[in-house]
Amino acid sequence: MIDARNFMYMFYGFAAAFVILVVYVVSLALRERKLSSEIDRVRRMVEREK
């Protein structure tokens, strides 16, 4: 027979994995935004030099 505690542990495991995944995706999005703004800044600097 399957114990109800096993379902709780499974739920906690999936919840932890979901939270880790969300934090990772948000950090990737923030890095992408920072890189994009840095590329735009460098592009403007190069255009000024021409």
N, CA, C and O atoms as a GROMACS GRO file, in nm:
protein
  200
    1MET      N    1   0.084  -0.119   0.000
    1MET     CA    2   0.000   0.000   0.000
    1MET      C    3   0.088   0.125   0.000
    1MET      O    4   0.194   0.127   0.063
    2ILE      N    5   0.044   0.227  -0.071
    2ILE     CA    6   0.120   0.351  -0.079
    2ILE      C    7   0.083   0.440   0.040
    2ILE      O    8  -0.035   0.463   0.069
    3ASP      N    9   0.187   0.488   0.108
    3ASP     CA   10   0.166   0.572   0.226
    3ASP      C   11   0.140   0.717   0.183
    3ASP      O   12   0.197   0.763   0.084
    4ALA      N   13   0.055   0.786   0.255
    4ALA     CA   14   0.023   0.926   0.223
    4ALA      C   15   0.145   1.015   0.238
    4ALA      O   16   0.155   1.118   0.172
    5ARG      N   17   0.239   0.976   0.326
    5ARG     CA   18   0.360   1.057   0.343
    5ARG      C   19   0.443   1.059   0.215
    5ARG      O   20   0.508   1.158   0.184
    6ASN      N   21   0.439   0.948   0.140
    6ASN     CA   22   0.514   0.945   0.014
    6ASN      C   23   0.461   1.049  -0.083
    6ASN      O   24   0.539   1.111  -0.155
    7PHE      N   25   0.330   1.069  -0.085
    7PHE     CA   26   0.273   1.171  -0.173
    7PHE      C   27   0.315   1.311  -0.128
    7PHE      O   28   0.339   1.399  -0.210
    8MET      N   29   0.323   1.331   0.003
    8MET     CA   30   0.368   1.461   0.053
    8MET      C   31   0.513   1.486   0.013
    8MET      O   32   0.548   1.596  -0.029
    9TYR      N   33   0.599   1.383   0.028
    9TYR     CA   34   0.739   1.399  -0.012
    9TYR      C   35   0.750   1.425  -0.162
    9TYR      O   36   0.831   1.506  -0.207
   10MET      N   37   0.667   1.355  -0.239
   10MET     CA   38   0.668   1.377  -0.383
   10MET      C   39   0.622   1.519  -0.415
   10MET      O   40   0.680   1.585  -0.501
   11PHE      N   41   0.519   1.565  -0.347
   11PHE     CA   42   0.470   1.701  -0.368
   11PHE      C   43   0.580   1.802  -0.334
   11PHE      O   44   0.603   1.896  -0.410
   12TYR      N   45   0.646   1.784  -0.219
   12TYR     CA   46   0.753   1.876  -0.181
   12TYR      C   47   0.867   1.873  -0.282
   12TYR      O   48   0.926   1.977  -0.312
   13GLY      N   49   0.898   1.757  -0.334
   13GLY     CA   50   1.004   1.747  -0.434
   13GLY      C   51   0.968   1.820  -0.562
   13GLY      O   52   1.049   1.894  -0.617
   14PHE      N   53   0.844   1.800  -0.609
   14PHE     CA   54   0.802   1.870  -0.730
   14PHE      C   55   0.792   2.020  -0.706
   14PHE      O   56   0.826   2.099  -0.794
   15ALA      N   57   0.747   2.060  -0.588
   15ALA     CA   58   0.738   2.202  -0.556
   15ALA      C   59   0.877   2.266  -0.554
   15ALA      O   60   0.897   2.375  -0.606
   16ALA      N   61   0.972   2.196  -0.494
   16ALA     CA   62   1.109   2.248  -0.490
   16ALA      C   63   1.167   2.257  -0.631
   16ALA      O   64   1.231   2.356  -0.666
   17ALA      N   65   1.145   2.155  -0.711
   17ALA     CA   66   1.195   2.157  -0.849
   17ALA      C   67   1.131   2.272  -0.928
   17ALA      O   68   1.199   2.339  -1.006
   18PHE      N   69   1.003   2.294  -0.908
   18PHE     CA   70   0.934   2.402  -0.978
   18PHE      C   71   0.990   2.538  -0.936
   18PHE      O   72   1.013   2.624  -1.021
   19VAL      N   73   1.012   2.556  -0.806
   19VAL     CA   74   1.066   2.684  -0.758
   19VAL      C   75   1.206   2.707  -0.814
   19VAL      O   76   1.239   2.818  -0.857
   20ILE      N   77   1.289   2.602  -0.814
   20ILE     CA   78   1.424   2.614  -0.868
   20ILE      C   79   1.418   2.649  -1.017
   20ILE      O   80   1.494   2.734  -1.063
   21LEU      N   81   1.329   2.585  -1.090
   21LEU     CA   82   1.315   2.612  -1.233
   21LEU      C   83   1.270   2.756  -1.258
   21LEU      O   84   1.323   2.823  -1.347
   22VAL      N   85   1.175   2.804  -1.180
   22VAL     CA   86   1.127   2.943  -1.197
   22VAL      C   87   1.239   3.042  -1.167
   22VAL      O   88   1.257   3.139  -1.240
   23VAL      N   89   1.314   3.018  -1.060
   23VAL     CA   90   1.425   3.107  -1.026
   23VAL      C   91   1.529   3.107  -1.137
   23VAL      O   92   1.582   3.212  -1.171
   24TYR      N   93   1.558   2.991  -1.193
   24TYR     CA   94   1.655   2.981  -1.302
   24TYR      C   95   1.608   3.057  -1.426
   24TYR      O   96   1.685   3.130  -1.488
   25VAL      N   97   1.482   3.040  -1.463
   25VAL     CA   98   1.429   3.108  -1.582
   25VAL      C   99   1.428   3.259  -1.561
   25VAL      O  100   1.461   3.334  -1.653
   26VAL      N  101   1.390   3.303  -1.442
   26VAL     CA  102   1.390   3.447  -1.414
   26VAL      C  103   1.533   3.502  -1.420
   26VAL      O  104   1.556   3.610  -1.475
   27SER      N  105   1.629   3.427  -1.365
   27SER     CA  106   1.768   3.475  -1.371
   27SER      C  107   1.818   3.481  -1.515
   27SER      O  108   1.892   3.573  -1.551
   28LEU      N  109   1.778   3.384  -1.598
   28LEU     CA  110   1.816   3.390  -1.739
   28LEU      C  111   1.755   3.511  -1.808
   28LEU      O  112   1.821   3.577  -1.888
   29ALA      N  113   1.630   3.540  -1.778
   29ALA     CA  114   1.564   3.655  -1.839
   29ALA      C  115   1.632   3.785  -1.798
   29ALA      O  116   1.651   3.874  -1.880
   30LEU      N  117   1.669   3.795  -1.672
   30LEU     CA  118   1.737   3.916  -1.625
   30LEU      C  119   1.874   3.931  -1.690
   30LEU      O  120   1.914   4.041  -1.727
   31ARG      N  121   1.946   3.820  -1.703
   31ARG     CA  122   2.077   3.826  -1.770
   31ARG      C  123   2.061   3.866  -1.916
   31ARG      O  124   2.140   3.946  -1.967
   32GLU      N  125   1.960   3.812  -1.982
   32GLU     CA  126   1.937   3.845  -2.123
   32GLU      C  127   1.907   3.993  -2.138
   32GLU      O  128   1.955   4.058  -2.231
   33ARG      N  129   1.826   4.046  -2.047
   33ARG     CA  130   1.793   4.189  -2.053
   33ARG      C  131   1.917   4.274  -2.032
   33ARG      O  132   1.936   4.374  -2.101
   34LYS      N  133   2.002   4.235  -1.937
   34LYS     CA  134   2.125   4.310  -1.910
   34LYS      C  135   2.219   4.303  -2.031
   34LYS      O  136   2.278   4.405  -2.069
   35LEU      N  137   2.234   4.186  -2.090
   35LEU     CA  138   2.320   4.172  -2.208
   35LEU      C  139   2.267   4.254  -2.325
   35LEU      O  140   2.344   4.316  -2.398
   36SER      N  141   2.137   4.253  -2.343
   36SER     CA  142   2.077   4.329  -2.452
   36SER      C  143   2.103   4.478  -2.436
   36SER      O  144   2.136   4.546  -2.532
   37SER      N  145   2.088   4.529  -2.314
   37SER     CA  146   2.114   4.671  -2.293
   37SER      C  147   2.262   4.703  -2.310
   37SER      O  148   2.298   4.810  -2.359
   38GLU      N  149   2.349   4.610  -2.270
   38GLU     CA  150   2.493   4.631  -2.289
   38GLU      C  151   2.528   4.633  -2.437
   38GLU      O  152   2.610   4.714  -2.480
   39ILE      N  153   2.469   4.545  -2.515
   39ILE     CA  154   2.493   4.543  -2.659
   39ILE      C  155   2.445   4.673  -2.723
   39ILE      O  156   2.513   4.728  -2.809
   40ASP      N  157   2.329   4.722  -2.682
   40ASP     CA  158   2.279   4.849  -2.734
   40ASP      C  159   2.374   4.964  -2.699
   40ASP      O  160   2.399   5.052  -2.782
   41ARG      N  161   2.425   4.962  -2.577
   41ARG     CA  162   2.518   5.068  -2.535
   41ARG      C  163   2.645   5.063  -2.620
   41ARG      O  164   2.694   5.168  -2.663
   42VAL      N  165   2.700   4.945  -2.643
   42VAL     CA  166   2.820   4.932  -2.726
   42VAL      C  167   2.790   4.973  -2.869
   42VAL      O  168   2.872   5.038  -2.933
   43ARG      N  169   2.673   4.935  -2.919
   43ARG     CA  170   2.635   4.972  -3.056
   43ARG      C  171   2.630   5.124  -3.070
   43ARG      O  172   2.676   5.179  -3.171
   44ARG      N  173   2.573   5.193  -2.971
   44ARG     CA  174   2.568   5.340  -2.976
   44ARG      C  175   2.708   5.401  -2.970
   44ARG      O  176   2.735   5.500  -3.038
   45MET      N  177   2.796   5.342  -2.890
   45MET     CA  178   2.934   5.391  -2.884
   45MET      C  179   3.004   5.377  -3.018
   45MET      O  180   3.076   5.466  -3.061
   46VAL      N  181   2.982   5.264  -3.083
   46VAL     CA  182   3.046   5.241  -3.213
   46VAL      C  183   2.989   5.338  -3.316
   46VAL      O  184   3.064   5.390  -3.398
   47GLU      N  185   2.860   5.362  -3.315
   47GLU     CA  186   2.798   5.455  -3.409
   47GLU      C  187   2.852   5.596  -3.389
   47GLU      O  188   2.870   5.670  -3.487
   48ARG      N  189   2.879   5.635  -3.265
   48ARG     CA  190   2.934   5.769  -3.240
   48ARG      C  191   3.073   5.785  -3.296
   48ARG      O  192   3.112   5.895  -3.334
   49GLU      N  193   3.148   5.676  -3.301
   49GLU     CA  194   3.286   5.682  -3.347
   49GLU      C  195   3.295   5.697  -3.499
   49GLU      O  196   3.397   5.741  -3.551
   50LYS      N  197   3.190   5.662  -3.569
   50LYS     CA  198   3.193   5.668  -3.717
   50LYS      C  199   3.181   5.809  -3.766
   50LYS      O  200   3.181   5.833  -3.886
   0.00000   0.00000   0.00000
